[in-house]
């Protein structure tokens, strides 16, 4: 059974990130499973720190993008989600290629959601693991 209460196509999801930090870094949502979301980010000059390694902040942007997108897809139609807290453990460096992130829910509640985002190389080597806590807020009613 699908976790998503606000299902969208990959095209719709990716369109929302156009003309933002998401598109500037080349982040793309590539897969929407019943209970997970996958996205990619190129590791290149846009996402490097000065010494040529993947910038930890870029990994966090990928994590936040995947977790917040998933949270909003899983929220009730009359709600939206915003970030409360994010952490990241950087496990290994990366100089080139594609970083692949997978977001899975740890907790889906009425007022908060917690998502785990695992990021790895194309060969499956762990690069970063992140946890994102989201606040679930009611949309203002239109009168």
KOLVORO-551436 format. One record per atom (N, C-alpha, C, O, CB): residue in three letters; x, y, z. Coordinates in steps of 0.1 Angstrom, whole numbers, plus 5000, padded with zeros to 4 digits. Atoms other than C-alpha are relative to their C-alpha. Glycine has a CB too. Example, Ala and Ser with C-alpha at 12.3 -4.5 7.8 and 13.67 -1.06 7.14 Angstrom:
residues 2
SITE_type_c1_c2_c3
SITE_Ala_5009_4988_5000 .
SITE_Ala_5123_4955_5078 .
SITE_Ala_5009_5012_5000 .
SITE_Ala_5019_5012_5007 .
SITE_Ala_4990_5000_5012 .
SITE_Ser_4991_4989_5000 .
SITE_Ser_5137_4989_5071 .
SITE_Ser_4992_5011_5008 .
SITE_Ser_4997_5022_5009 .
SITE_Ser_5004_5005_4986 .
This chain:
residues 143
SITE_type_c1_c2_c3
SITE_Unk_5008_4988_5000 .
SITE_Unk_5000_5000_5000 .
SITE_Unk_5009_5013_5000 .
SITE_Unk_5019_5013_5007 .
SITE_Unk_4990_5000_5012 .
SITE_Unk_4992_4988_5001 .
SITE_Unk_5013_5034_4991 .
SITE_Unk_4999_5010_5012 .
SITE_Unk_4988_5011_5017 .
SITE_Unk_4996_5008_4987 .
SITE_Unk_4999_4990_4989 .
SITE_Unk_5024_5060_5017 .
SITE_Unk_4995_5013_4996 .
SITE_Unk_4991_5022_5004 .
SITE_Unk_5014_5001_5005 .
SITE_Unk_5003_4987_5006 .
SITE_Unk_5015_5089_4994 .
SITE_Unk_4986_5004_5001 .
SITE_Unk_4977_4997_4995 .
SITE_Unk_5006_5001_4986 .
SITE_Unk_5014_4995_5000 .
SITE_Unk_4984_5110_5001 .
SITE_Unk_4999_5011_4990 .
SITE_Unk_4987_5015_4987 .
SITE_Unk_4997_5006_5014 .
SITE_Unk_5000_4990_5010 .
SITE_Unk_4994_5136_4975 .
SITE_Unk_5008_4996_4988 .
SITE_Unk_5018_5002_4985 .
SITE_Unk_5005_5014_5005 .
SITE_Unk_4991_5006_5010 .
SITE_Unk_5007_5115_4947 .
SITE_Unk_5002_5010_4988 .
SITE_Unk_4993_5017_4984 .
SITE_Unk_4994_4987_4995 .
SITE_Unk_4997_4992_5011 .
SITE_Unk_5024_5132_4918 .
SITE_Unk_5009_4992_4991 .
SITE_Unk_5015_4982_4995 .
SITE_Unk_5007_5014_5003 .
SITE_Unk_4991_5007_5009 .
SITE_Unk_5043_5121_4887 .
SITE_Unk_5014_5005_5002 .
SITE_Unk_5016_5016_5008 .
SITE_Unk_4996_5002_4985 .
SITE_Unk_4986_4995_4999 .
SITE_Unk_5081_5124_4886 .
SITE_Unk_5002_5013_4992 .
SITE_Unk_5009_5022_4997 .
SITE_Unk_5010_4989_4994 .
SITE_Unk_4999_4987_5008 .
SITE_Unk_5077_5151_4859 .
SITE_Unk_4995_5011_5009 .
SITE_Unk_5001_5022_5009 .
SITE_Unk_4992_4998_4987 .
SITE_Unk_5005_4990_4991 .
SITE_Unk_5055_5171_4883 .
SITE_Unk_5009_5004_5011 .
SITE_Unk_5011_5016_5014 .
SITE_Unk_4986_4996_5005 .
SITE_Unk_4990_4998_4989 .
SITE_Unk_5079_5167_4912 .
SITE_Unk_5012_5008_4995 .
SITE_Unk_5016_5018_5001 .
SITE_Unk_5004_4987_5006 .
SITE_Unk_4988_4993_5005 .
SITE_Unk_5109_5177_4891 .
SITE_Unk_4997_5014_4995 .
SITE_Unk_5006_5023_4996 .
SITE_Unk_5006_4992_4989 .
SITE_Unk_5003_4986_5005 .
SITE_Unk_5091_5207_4876 .
SITE_Unk_4999_5010_5012 .
SITE_Unk_5003_5022_5010 .
SITE_Unk_4986_4999_4993 .
SITE_Unk_5000_4991_4989 .
SITE_Unk_5086_5221_4911 .
SITE_Unk_5013_5006_5004 .
SITE_Unk_5014_5016_5010 .
SITE_Unk_4993_4993_5012 .
SITE_Unk_4987_4996_4997 .
SITE_Unk_5123_5223_4916 .
SITE_Unk_5007_5009_4990 .
SITE_Unk_5019_5014_4992 .
SITE_Unk_5009_4988_5003 .
SITE_Unk_4995_4992_5011 .
SITE_Unk_5129_5243_4884 .
SITE_Unk_5003_5014_5005 .
SITE_Unk_4996_5019_5013 .
SITE_Unk_4991_5000_4988 .
SITE_Unk_4996_4987_4997 .
SITE_Unk_5147_5276_4888 .
SITE_Unk_5002_5002_5015 .
SITE_Unk_4999_5012_5021 .
SITE_Unk_4990_5010_4995 .
SITE_Unk_4997_4999_4985 .
SITE_Unk_5158_5269_4924 .
SITE_Unk_5014_4993_5002 .
SITE_Unk_5021_4989_4993 .
SITE_Unk_4989_4992_5008 .
SITE_Unk_4988_5007_4997 .
SITE_Unk_5188_5255_4942 .
SITE_Unk_5000_4986_4995 .
SITE_Unk_5011_4981_4991 .
SITE_Unk_5002_5001_5016 .
SITE_Unk_5001_5015_5005 .
SITE_Unk_5176_5220_4933 .
SITE_Unk_5004_4999_4986 .
SITE_Unk_5013_4990_4983 .
SITE_Unk_4985_4996_5001 .
SITE_Unk_4995_5001_5014 .
SITE_Unk_5180_5226_4896 .
SITE_Unk_5014_5005_4998 .
SITE_Unk_5021_5000_4989 .
SITE_Unk_4990_5008_4991 .
SITE_Unk_4986_4995_5001 .
SITE_Unk_5212_5246_4900 .
SITE_Unk_5010_4989_5003 .
SITE_Unk_5020_4989_4997 .
SITE_Unk_5002_5012_5010 .
SITE_Unk_4991_5011_4996 .
SITE_Unk_5228_5216_4917 .
SITE_Unk_4998_4987_4991 .
SITE_Unk_5006_4978_4993 .
SITE_Unk_4999_4997_5014 .
SITE_Unk_5002_5012_5008 .
SITE_Unk_5214_5192_4891 .
SITE_Unk_4993_4989_5006 .
SITE_Unk_4993_4977_5002 .
SITE_Unk_5013_4995_4994 .
SITE_Unk_5008_5010_4993 .
SITE_Unk_5192_5173_4915 .
SITE_Unk_4988_4996_4992 .
SITE_Unk_4981_5005_4987 .
SITE_Unk_4996_5005_5015 .
SITE_Unk_5012_5005_5007 .
SITE_Unk_5166_5151_4899 .
SITE_Unk_4994_4988_5008 .
SITE_Unk_5001_4980_5013 .
SITE_Unk_5004_4995_4986 .
SITE_Unk_5007_5011_4993 .
SITE_Unk_5140_5129_4915 .
SITE_Unk_4998_4989_4989 .
SITE_Unk_4993_4992_4978 .
SITE_Unk_4985_5004_5006 .
SITE_Unk_4999_5011_5010 .
SITE_Unk_5143_5095_4897 .
SITE_Unk_4990_4989_5002 .
SITE_Unk_4987_4981_4993 .
SITE_Unk_5014_4995_4999 .
SITE_Unk_5009_5012_4997 .
SITE_Unk_5120_5070_4914 .
SITE_Unk_4991_5003_5012 .
SITE_Unk_4995_5009_5022 .
SITE_Unk_5009_4988_5003 .
SITE_Unk_5010_4998_4989 .
SITE_Unk_5089_5071_4935 .
SITE_Unk_4993_4986_5002 .
SITE_Unk_4985_4982_4995 .
SITE_Unk_4989_5010_4996 .
SITE_Unk_5006_5013_4996 .
SITE_Unk_5081_5037_4952 .
SITE_Unk_4988_5002_5009 .
SITE_Unk_4984_5013_5011 .
SITE_Unk_5011_4992_5007 .
SITE_Unk_5012_4999_4991 .
SITE_Unk_5052_5029_4975 .
SITE_Unk_5004_5007_5013 .
SITE_Unk_4995_5013_5019 .
SITE_Unk_4995_4986_5002 .
SITE_Unk_4996_4995_4987 .
SITE_Unk_5072_5040_5006 .
SITE_Unk_5014_5006_5000 .
SITE_Unk_5020_5008_5010 .
SITE_Unk_4999_4989_5010 .
SITE_Unk_4987_4994_5001 .
SITE_Unk_5104_5056_4993 .
SITE_Unk_5001_5010_4988 .
SITE_Unk_4993_5009_4979 .
SITE_Unk_5011_4990_5000 .
SITE_Unk_4998_4991_5011 .
SITE_Unk_5117_5084_4971 .
SITE_Unk_5015_5000_4997 .
SITE_Unk_5023_5000_5006 .
SITE_Unk_4995_5014_5003 .
SITE_Unk_4986_5000_5004 .
SITE_Unk_5150_5083_4951 .
SITE_Unk_5003_5012_4992 .
SITE_Unk_4995_5016_4983 .
SITE_Unk_5003_4987_4993 .
SITE_Unk_4996_4989_5008 .
SITE_Unk_5169_5112_4937 .
SITE_Unk_5015_4999_4998 .
SITE_Unk_5022_4993_5005 .
SITE_Unk_4996_5013_5006 .
SITE_Unk_4986_5000_5003 .
SITE_Unk_5203_5119_4922 .
SITE_Unk_5006_5014_5000 .
SITE_Unk_4998_5024_4998 .
SITE_Unk_5003_4993_4987 .
SITE_Unk_4994_4988_5002 .
SITE_Unk_5228_5147_4922 .
SITE_Unk_5014_4998_4995 .
SITE_Unk_5022_4989_5000 .
SITE_Unk_5001_5008_5014 .
SITE_Unk_4986_5002_5005 .
SITE_Unk_5260_5150_4901 .
SITE_Unk_5010_5006_5009 .
SITE_Unk_5008_5016_5016 .
SITE_Unk_5001_5007_4986 .
SITE_Unk_4988_4996_4992 .
SITE_Unk_5293_5153_4919 .
SITE_Unk_5009_5006_4990 .
SITE_Unk_5016_4999_4982 .
SITE_Unk_5007_4989_5008 .
SITE_Unk_4992_4993_5010 .
SITE_Unk_5310_5180_4898 .
SITE_Unk_5004_5014_5006 .
SITE_Unk_5002_5016_5018 .
SITE_Unk_4993_5002_4987 .
SITE_Unk_4995_4987_4995 .
SITE_Unk_5323_5216_4901 .
SITE_Unk_4989_5008_5008 .
SITE_Unk_4992_5016_5017 .
SITE_Unk_5005_5009_4989 .
SITE_Unk_5011_4994_4993 .
SITE_Unk_5288_5227_4913 .
SITE_Unk_4999_4996_5014 .
SITE_Unk_4994_5003_5023 .
SITE_Unk_4987_4998_4993 .
SITE_Unk_5002_5006_4987 .
SITE_Unk_5289_5204_4943 .
SITE_Unk_5013_4997_5007 .
SITE_Unk_5012_4991_5018 .
SITE_Unk_4992_4987_4998 .
SITE_Unk_4987_5002_4993 .
SITE_Unk_5326_5204_4952 .
SITE_Unk_5003_5010_5010 .
SITE_Unk_4998_5022_5009 .
SITE_Unk_5011_4999_4989 .
SITE_Unk_4993_4990_4992 .
SITE_Unk_5344_5220_4980 .
SITE_Unk_5013_5004_4993 .
SITE_Unk_5016_4997_4983 .
SITE_Unk_5002_4994_5015 .
SITE_Unk_4988_4995_5008 .
SITE_Unk_5376_5239_4970 .
SITE_Unk_5011_4989_4998 .
SITE_Unk_5018_4990_4988 .
SITE_Unk_5007_5010_5008 .
SITE_Unk_4990_5010_5003 .
SITE_Unk_5398_5207_4973 .
SITE_Unk_4995_4989_4991 .
SITE_Unk_5002_4979_4989 .
SITE_Unk_5004_4994_5013 .
SITE_Unk_5004_5010_5010 .
SITE_Unk_5377_5188_4948 .
SITE_Unk_4992_4989_5005 .
SITE_Unk_4989_4980_4997 .
SITE_Unk_5011_4995_4992 .
SITE_Unk_5009_5011_4994 .
SITE_Unk_5356_5166_4971 .
SITE_Unk_4986_5005_5001 .
SITE_Unk_4984_5017_5001 .
SITE_Unk_5005_4996_5014 .
SITE_Unk_5014_4997_4998 .
SITE_Unk_5319_5165_4974 .
SITE_Unk_4998_5009_5013 .
SITE_Unk_5003_5005_5023 .
SITE_Unk_4991_4987_5001 .
SITE_Unk_5003_4991_4989 .
SITE_Unk_5308_5194_4997 .
SITE_Unk_4989_4994_5009 .
SITE_Unk_4979_4990_5004 .
SITE_Unk_4996_5014_4995 .
SITE_Unk_5010_5006_4991 .
SITE_Unk_5290_5181_5028 .
SITE_Unk_4987_5008_4999 .
SITE_Unk_4976_5001_5001 .
SITE_Unk_5005_5001_5014 .
SITE_Unk_5012_4993_5001 .
SITE_Unk_5265_5209_5024 .
SITE_Unk_4992_4996_4988 .
SITE_Unk_4979_4997_4989 .
SITE_Unk_5003_5015_4999 .
SITE_Unk_5007_5004_5012 .
SITE_Unk_5256_5197_4989 .
SITE_Unk_4993_4987_5004 .
SITE_Unk_4981_4985_4999 .
SITE_Unk_5010_4998_4988 .
SITE_Unk_5007_5012_4996 .
SITE_Unk_5248_5163_5004 .
SITE_Unk_4988_5003_5009 .
SITE_Unk_4978_4996_5007 .
SITE_Unk_5010_4991_5008 .
SITE_Unk_5011_4996_4991 .
SITE_Unk_5226_5180_5030 .
SITE_Unk_4988_5006_4991 .
SITE_Unk_4977_5003_4994 .
SITE_Unk_5004_5010_5010 .
SITE_Unk_5010_4995_5009 .
SITE_Unk_5208_5198_5001 .
SITE_Unk_4992_4989_4994 .
SITE_Unk_4980_4989_4993 .
SITE_Unk_5006_5009_4990 .
SITE_Unk_5006_5011_5005 .
SITE_Unk_5201_5165_4985 .
SITE_Unk_4991_4993_5010 .
SITE_Unk_4979_4990_5007 .
SITE_Unk_5010_4990_4994 .
SITE_Unk_5008_5006_4989 .
SITE_Unk_5189_5150_5018 .
SITE_Unk_4987_5008_5002 .
SITE_Unk_4976_5003_5003 .
SITE_Unk_5008_4999_5013 .
SITE_Unk_5011_4991_4997 .
SITE_Unk_5166_5180_5025 .
SITE_Unk_4990_5000_4988 .
SITE_Unk_4978_4999_4991 .
SITE_Unk_5005_5014_5002 .
SITE_Unk_5009_5001_5011 .
SITE_Unk_5152_5179_4990 .
SITE_Unk_4992_4987_4999 .
SITE_Unk_4980_4988_4997 .
SITE_Unk_5008_5001_4987 .
SITE_Unk_5008_5013_5000 .
SITE_Unk_5143_5142_4991 .
SITE_Unk_4991_4999_5012 .
SITE_Unk_4979_4995_5010 .
SITE_Unk_5010_4989_5000 .
SITE_Unk_5009_5002_4988 .
SITE_Unk_5130_5142_5027 .
SITE_Unk_4988_5010_5000 .
SITE_Unk_4977_5006_5003 .
SITE_Unk_5008_5003_5012 .
SITE_Unk_5011_4990_5000 .
SITE_Unk_5109_5174_5023 .
SITE_Unk_4990_4997_4989 .
SITE_Unk_4978_4999_4990 .
SITE_Unk_5005_5014_4999 .
SITE_Unk_5009_5003_5011 .
SITE_Unk_5095_5163_4989 .
SITE_Unk_4992_4988_5005 .
SITE_Unk_4979_4988_5003 .
SITE_Unk_5008_4996_4988 .
SITE_Unk_5007_5012_4995 .
SITE_Unk_5086_5129_5004 .
SITE_Unk_4990_5003_5011 .
SITE_Unk_4978_4999_5011 .
SITE_Unk_5010_4989_5005 .
SITE_Unk_5009_4996_4989 .
SITE_Unk_5071_5145_5035 .
SITE_Unk_4987_5006_4995 .
SITE_Unk_4976_5004_4999 .
SITE_Unk_5007_5009_5010 .
SITE_Unk_5012_4993_5006 .
SITE_Unk_5048_5167_5014 .
SITE_Unk_4991_4991_4992 .
SITE_Unk_4979_4992_4992 .
SITE_Unk_5005_5012_4992 .
SITE_Unk_5008_5010_5007 .
SITE_Unk_5037_5138_4993 .
SITE_Unk_4992_4991_5010 .
SITE_Unk_4982_4986_5007 .
SITE_Unk_5009_4991_4991 .
SITE_Unk_5006_5008_4990 .
SITE_Unk_5029_5119_5025 .
SITE_Unk_4990_5007_5009 .
SITE_Unk_4983_5001_5017 .
SITE_Unk_5010_4993_5008 .
SITE_Unk_5009_4992_4991 .
SITE_Unk_5010_5147_5042 .
SITE_Unk_4986_5000_4995 .
SITE_Unk_4983_4998_4983 .
SITE_Unk_5005_5015_5001 .
SITE_Unk_5014_4999_5004 .
SITE_Unk_4972_5150_5042 .
SITE_Unk_4999_5012_4991 .
SITE_Unk_5006_5021_4991 .
SITE_Unk_4991_5002_5013 .
SITE_Unk_5002_4989_5010 .
SITE_Unk_4959_5172_5014 .
SITE_Unk_4998_5014_5006 .
SITE_Unk_5001_5024_4999 .
SITE_Unk_4988_4997_4991 .
SITE_Unk_5002_4987_4994 .
SITE_Unk_4950_5200_5038 .
SITE_Unk_5012_5005_5008 .
SITE_Unk_5011_5014_5016 .
SITE_Unk_4988_5000_5009 .
SITE_Unk_4988_4997_4992 .
SITE_Unk_4986_5201_5052 .
SITE_Unk_5012_5002_4991 .
SITE_Unk_5012_4998_4979 .
SITE_Unk_5003_4989_5010 .
SITE_Unk_4987_4999_5007 .
SITE_Unk_5021_5210_5041 .
SITE_Unk_5011_4998_5011 .
SITE_Unk_5008_5000_5023 .
SITE_Unk_5002_5013_4993 .
SITE_Unk_4989_5003_4991 .
SITE_Unk_5055_5202_5057 .
SITE_Unk_5012_5009_4998 .
SITE_Unk_5015_5013_4986 .
SITE_Unk_5005_4985_4998 .
SITE_Unk_4988_4991_5000 .
SITE_Unk_5085_5224_5066 .
SITE_Unk_5010_4993_5009 .
SITE_Unk_5007_4986_5019 .
SITE_Unk_4997_5014_5004 .
SITE_Unk_4989_5006_4992 .
SITE_Unk_5119_5214_5080 .
SITE_Unk_5001_5006_5014 .
SITE_Unk_5000_5018_5015 .
SITE_Unk_5013_5001_4992 .
SITE_Unk_4998_4996_4986 .
SITE_Unk_5125_5215_5117 .
SITE_Unk_5015_4998_5003 .
SITE_Unk_5021_5006_5010 .
SITE_Unk_4992_4992_5010 .
SITE_Unk_4987_5003_4996 .
SITE_Unk_5159_5198_5120 .
SITE_Unk_5006_4990_4990 .
SITE_Unk_4998_4981_4985 .
SITE_Unk_5001_4994_5014 .
SITE_Unk_4993_5009_5009 .
SITE_Unk_5184_5180_5098 .
SITE_Unk_5014_4997_5005 .
SITE_Unk_5021_5006_5010 .
SITE_Unk_5001_5005_4985 .
SITE_Unk_4986_5003_4996 .
SITE_Unk_5216_5162_5106 .
SITE_Unk_5006_4990_4989 .
SITE_Unk_4998_4984_4982 .
SITE_Unk_5001_4993_5014 .
SITE_Unk_4994_5008_5010 .
SITE_Unk_5241_5144_5084 .
SITE_Unk_5013_4994_5005 .
SITE_Unk_5021_5002_5012 .
SITE_Unk_5002_5008_4987 .
SITE_Unk_4987_5006_4997 .
SITE_Unk_5270_5120_5090 .
SITE_Unk_5006_4997_4986 .
SITE_Unk_5001_4989_4978 .
SITE_Unk_4998_4987_5008 .
SITE_Unk_4993_5002_5012 .
SITE_Unk_5295_5121_5062 .
SITE_Unk_5010_4988_5002 .
SITE_Unk_5019_4989_5010 .
SITE_Unk_5008_5013_4996 .
SITE_Unk_4993_5013_4998 .
SITE_Unk_5309_5086_5058 .
SITE_Unk_5012_4998_4991 .
SITE_Unk_5022_4991_4995 .
SITE_Unk_4991_4989_4998 .
SITE_Unk_4989_5001_5009 .
SITE_Unk_5332_5088_5028 .
SITE_Unk_4999_5011_4990 .
SITE_Unk_4989_5017_4987 .
SITE_Unk_5000_4986_4993 .
SITE_Unk_4999_4989_5010 .
SITE_Unk_5344_5113_5002 .
SITE_Unk_4996_4995_4986 .
SITE_Unk_4996_4983_4983 .
SITE_Unk_5014_5006_5000 .
SITE_Unk_5003_5003_5014 .
SITE_Unk_5335_5115_4965 .
SITE_Unk_5005_5011_4992 .
SITE_Unk_5003_5023_4995 .
SITE_Unk_4984_4998_4999 .
SITE_Unk_4994_4989_5009 .
SITE_Unk_5352_5134_4937 .
SITE_Unk_4992_5001_4987 .
SITE_Unk_4992_5012_4981 .
SITE_Unk_5014_4996_4997 .
SITE_Unk_5007_4999_5012 .
SITE_Unk_5330_5126_4907 .
SITE_Unk_4989_4989_5000 .
SITE_Unk_4989_4980_5008 .
SITE_Unk_5010_4998_4987 .
SITE_Unk_5011_5010_5002 .
SITE_Unk_5300_5106_4895 .
SITE_Unk_4987_5005_5004 .
SITE_Unk_4984_5017_5004 .
SITE_Unk_5003_4987_5008 .
SITE_Unk_5013_4996_4996 .
SITE_Unk_5265_5106_4908 .
SITE_Unk_4997_4995_5014 .
SITE_Unk_4999_4983_5017 .
SITE_Unk_4989_4994_4990 .
SITE_Unk_5004_5003_4986 .
SITE_Unk_5253_5107_4944 .
SITE_Unk_4985_4996_4999 .
SITE_Unk_4977_5003_4993 .
SITE_Unk_5002_5012_5010 .
SITE_Unk_5014_5005_5000 .
SITE_Unk_5221_5086_4948 .
SITE_Unk_4995_5000_5014 .
SITE_Unk_5001_4994_5023 .
SITE_Unk_5000_4986_4994 .
SITE_Unk_5006_5000_4986 .
SITE_Unk_5198_5093_4978 .
SITE_Unk_4987_4993_5000 .
SITE_Unk_4979_4994_4990 .
SITE_Unk_4999_5014_5004 .
SITE_Unk_5013_5006_4999 .
SITE_Unk_5169_5073_4990 .
SITE_Unk_4994_5004_5014 .
SITE_Unk_5000_5003_5024 .
SITE_Unk_5001_4984_5000 .
SITE_Unk_5007_4995_4988 .
SITE_Unk_5144_5088_5015 .
SITE_Unk_4989_4989_5004 .
SITE_Unk_4981_4985_4996 .
SITE_Unk_4994_5014_4998 .
SITE_Unk_5010_5009_4995 .
SITE_Unk_5123_5064_5037 .
SITE_Unk_4995_5006_5013 .
SITE_Unk_5003_5012_5021 .
SITE_Unk_5006_4986_5002 .
SITE_Unk_5007_4994_4988 .
SITE_Unk_5099_5074_5065 .
SITE_Unk_5005_4991_5012 .
SITE_Unk_5005_4979_5012 .
SITE_Unk_4985_5000_4999 .
SITE_Unk_4998_5006_4987 .
SITE_Unk_5109_5066_5101 .
SITE_Unk_4987_5002_5008 .
SITE_Unk_4984_4993_5016 .
SITE_Unk_5012_5006_5007 .
SITE_Unk_5012_4996_4993 .
SITE_Unk_5078_5083_5115 .
SITE_Unk_4991_5009_4992 .
SITE_Unk_4996_5019_4987 .
SITE_Unk_5003_5006_5014 .
SITE_Unk_5009_4991_5006 .
SITE_Unk_5047_5098_5100 .
SITE_Unk_4989_5002_5010 .
SITE_Unk_4980_4994_5013 .
SITE_Unk_4993_4993_4986 .
SITE_Unk_5010_4996_4990 .
SITE_Unk_5026_5116_5126 .
SITE_Unk_4991_5011_4996 .
SITE_Unk_4992_5016_4984 .
SITE_Unk_5007_5003_5013 .
SITE_Unk_5009_4989_5002 .
SITE_Unk_4999_5142_5128 .
SITE_Unk_5007_5013_4999 .
SITE_Unk_5004_5022_4991 .
SITE_Unk_4989_5000_5010 .
SITE_Unk_4993_4987_4999 .
SITE_Unk_5023_5170_5137 .
SITE_Unk_5015_5000_4996 .
SITE_Unk_5021_5010_4993 .
SITE_Unk_4999_5006_5014 .
SITE_Unk_4986_5001_5005 .
SITE_Unk_5058_5157_5127 .
SITE_Unk_5001_4988_4992 .
SITE_Unk_4994_4978_4992 .
SITE_Unk_5009_4999_5012 .
SITE_Unk_4996_5011_5008 .
SITE_Unk_5074_5134_5103 .
SITE_Unk_5016_4999_5002 .
SITE_Unk_5022_5009_5003 .
SITE_Unk_4996_5001_4985 .
SITE_Unk_4986_5002_4999 .
SITE_Unk_5109_5119_5105 .
SITE_Unk_5004_4991_4988 .
SITE_Unk_4998_4981_4986 .
SITE_Unk_5005_4994_5013 .
SITE_Unk_4995_5007_5012 .
SITE_Unk_5128_5108_5073 .
SITE_Unk_5015_4997_5002 .
SITE_Unk_5022_5005_5006 .
SITE_Unk_4997_5008_4988 .
SITE_Unk_4986_5004_5001 .
SITE_Unk_5160_5089_5069 .
SITE_Unk_5004_5000_4985 .
SITE_Unk_4997_4994_4977 .
SITE_Unk_5003_4986_5006 .
SITE_Unk_4995_5000_5014 .
SITE_Unk_5180_5096_5037 .
SITE_Unk_5014_4995_5000 .
SITE_Unk_5023_5000_5006 .
SITE_Unk_5000_5015_4995 .
SITE_Unk_4987_5007_5002 .
SITE_Unk_5208_5073_5027 .
SITE_Unk_5006_5004_4987 .
SITE_Unk_4999_5003_4977 .
SITE_Unk_4999_4984_5002 .
SITE_Unk_4994_4996_5012 .
SITE_Unk_5232_5085_5001 .
SITE_Unk_5012_4992_4997 .
SITE_Unk_5020_4989_5006 .
SITE_Unk_5004_5015_5000 .
SITE_Unk_4989_5009_5004 .
SITE_Unk_5257_5064_4981 .
SITE_Unk_5004_5002_4986 .
SITE_Unk_4998_5010_4979 .
SITE_Unk_4995_4985_5002 .
SITE_Unk_4995_4999_5014 .
SITE_Unk_5278_5062_4950 .
SITE_Unk_4992_4990_4991 .
SITE_Unk_4984_4982_4996 .
SITE_Unk_5015_4996_5000 .
SITE_Unk_5007_5009_5009 .
SITE_Unk_5266_5044_4919 .
SITE_Unk_5004_4986_5002 .
SITE_Unk_4997_4977_4998 .
SITE_Unk_5004_5004_4985 .
SITE_Unk_4995_5014_4997 .
SITE_Unk_5286_5014_4931 .
SITE_Unk_4995_4995_5013 .
SITE_Unk_4998_4984_5017 .
SITE_Unk_5015_5000_5000 .
SITE_Unk_5007_5004_4988 .
SITE_Unk_5266_5013_4963 .
SITE_Unk_5009_5003_5013 .
SITE_Unk_5005_4998_5024 .
SITE_Unk_4998_4986_5000 .
SITE_Unk_4992_4997_4989 .
SITE_Unk_5293_5027_4986 .
SITE_Unk_4993_5012_5008 .
SITE_Unk_4990_5022_5002 .
SITE_Unk_5015_5005_4996 .
SITE_Unk_5007_4990_4991 .
SITE_Unk_5278_5047_5016 .
SITE_Unk_5009_5013_5000 .
SITE_Unk_5021_5012_5002 .
SITE_Unk_4998_4995_5014 .
SITE_Unk_4993_4987_5000 .
SITE_Unk_5287_5084_5014 .
SITE_Unk_4995_5009_5012 .
SITE_Unk_5003_5015_5018 .
SITE_Unk_4998_5008_4987 .
SITE_Unk_5006_4991_4990 .
SITE_Unk_5263_5101_5038 .
SITE_Unk_4987_4994_5005 .
SITE_Unk_4979_4988_4997 .
SITE_Unk_4998_5014_4995 .
SITE_Unk_5013_5004_4995 .
SITE_Unk_5233_5093_5060 .
SITE_Unk_4995_5012_5008 .
SITE_Unk_5002_5018_5016 .
SITE_Unk_5001_4987_5009 .
SITE_Unk_5006_4988_4995 .
SITE_Unk_5209_5120_5071 .
SITE_Unk_4987_4997_5006 .
SITE_Unk_4980_4987_5002 .
SITE_Unk_4999_5011_4990 .
SITE_Unk_5014_5001_4994 .
SITE_Unk_5178_5123_5093 .
SITE_Unk_4994_5014_5000 .
SITE_Unk_5001_5024_5004 .
SITE_Unk_5001_4994_5015 .
SITE_Unk_5007_4988_5001 .
SITE_Unk_5153_5150_5087 .
SITE_Unk_4987_5000_5007 .
SITE_Unk_4979_4991_5005 .
SITE_Unk_4997_5004_4985 .
SITE_Unk_5012_4999_4993 .
SITE_Unk_5125_5161_5110 .
SITE_Unk_4992_5011_4994 .
SITE_Unk_4997_5022_4992 .
SITE_Unk_5002_5002_5016 .
SITE_Unk_5008_4990_5007 .
SITE_Unk_5096_5179_5094 .
SITE_Unk_4988_5003_5009 .
SITE_Unk_4982_4994_5016 .
SITE_Unk_4995_4994_4987 .
SITE_Unk_5013_4996_4993 .
SITE_Unk_5067_5199_5110 .
SITE_Unk_4989_4999_4990 .
SITE_Unk_4990_5003_4978 .
SITE_Unk_5001_5014_5005 .
SITE_Unk_5012_5001_5009 .
SITE_Unk_5033_5191_5095 .
SITE_Unk_4990_5012_5005 .
SITE_Unk_4986_5012_5016 .
SITE_Unk_4993_4986_5002 .
SITE_Unk_5009_4989_4997 .
SITE_Unk_5012_5223_5093 .
SITE_Unk_4987_5000_4992 .
SITE_Unk_4987_4995_4980 .
SITE_Unk_5008_5013_4997 .
SITE_Unk_5013_4999_5007 .
SITE_Unk_4976_5230_5083 .
SITE_Unk_5001_5011_4990 .
SITE_Unk_5006_5022_4994 .
SITE_Unk_4988_5001_5010 .
SITE_Unk_5001_4989_5010 .
SITE_Unk_4970_5251_5052 .
SITE_Unk_4989_5009_5005 .
SITE_Unk_4980_5005_5011 .
SITE_Unk_4996_4994_4986 .
SITE_Unk_5010_4990_4996 .
SITE_Unk_4951_5283_5059 .
SITE_Unk_4988_4997_4991 .
SITE_Unk_4989_4995_4979 .
SITE_Unk_5006_5015_4998 .
SITE_Unk_5012_5003_5008 .
SITE_Unk_4915_5278_5049 .
SITE_Unk_4996_5013_4992 .
SITE_Unk_4998_5024_4997 .
SITE_Unk_4988_4997_5010 .
SITE_Unk_5003_4988_5008 .
SITE_Unk_4903_5300_5021 .
SITE_Unk_4985_5003_5002 .
SITE_Unk_4976_4994_5001 .
SITE_Unk_5002_4996_4985 .
SITE_Unk_5014_4996_4998 .
SITE_Unk_4871_5319_5029 .
SITE_Unk_4996_5010_4990 .
SITE_Unk_4985_5015_4990 .
SITE_Unk_4999_5006_5014 .
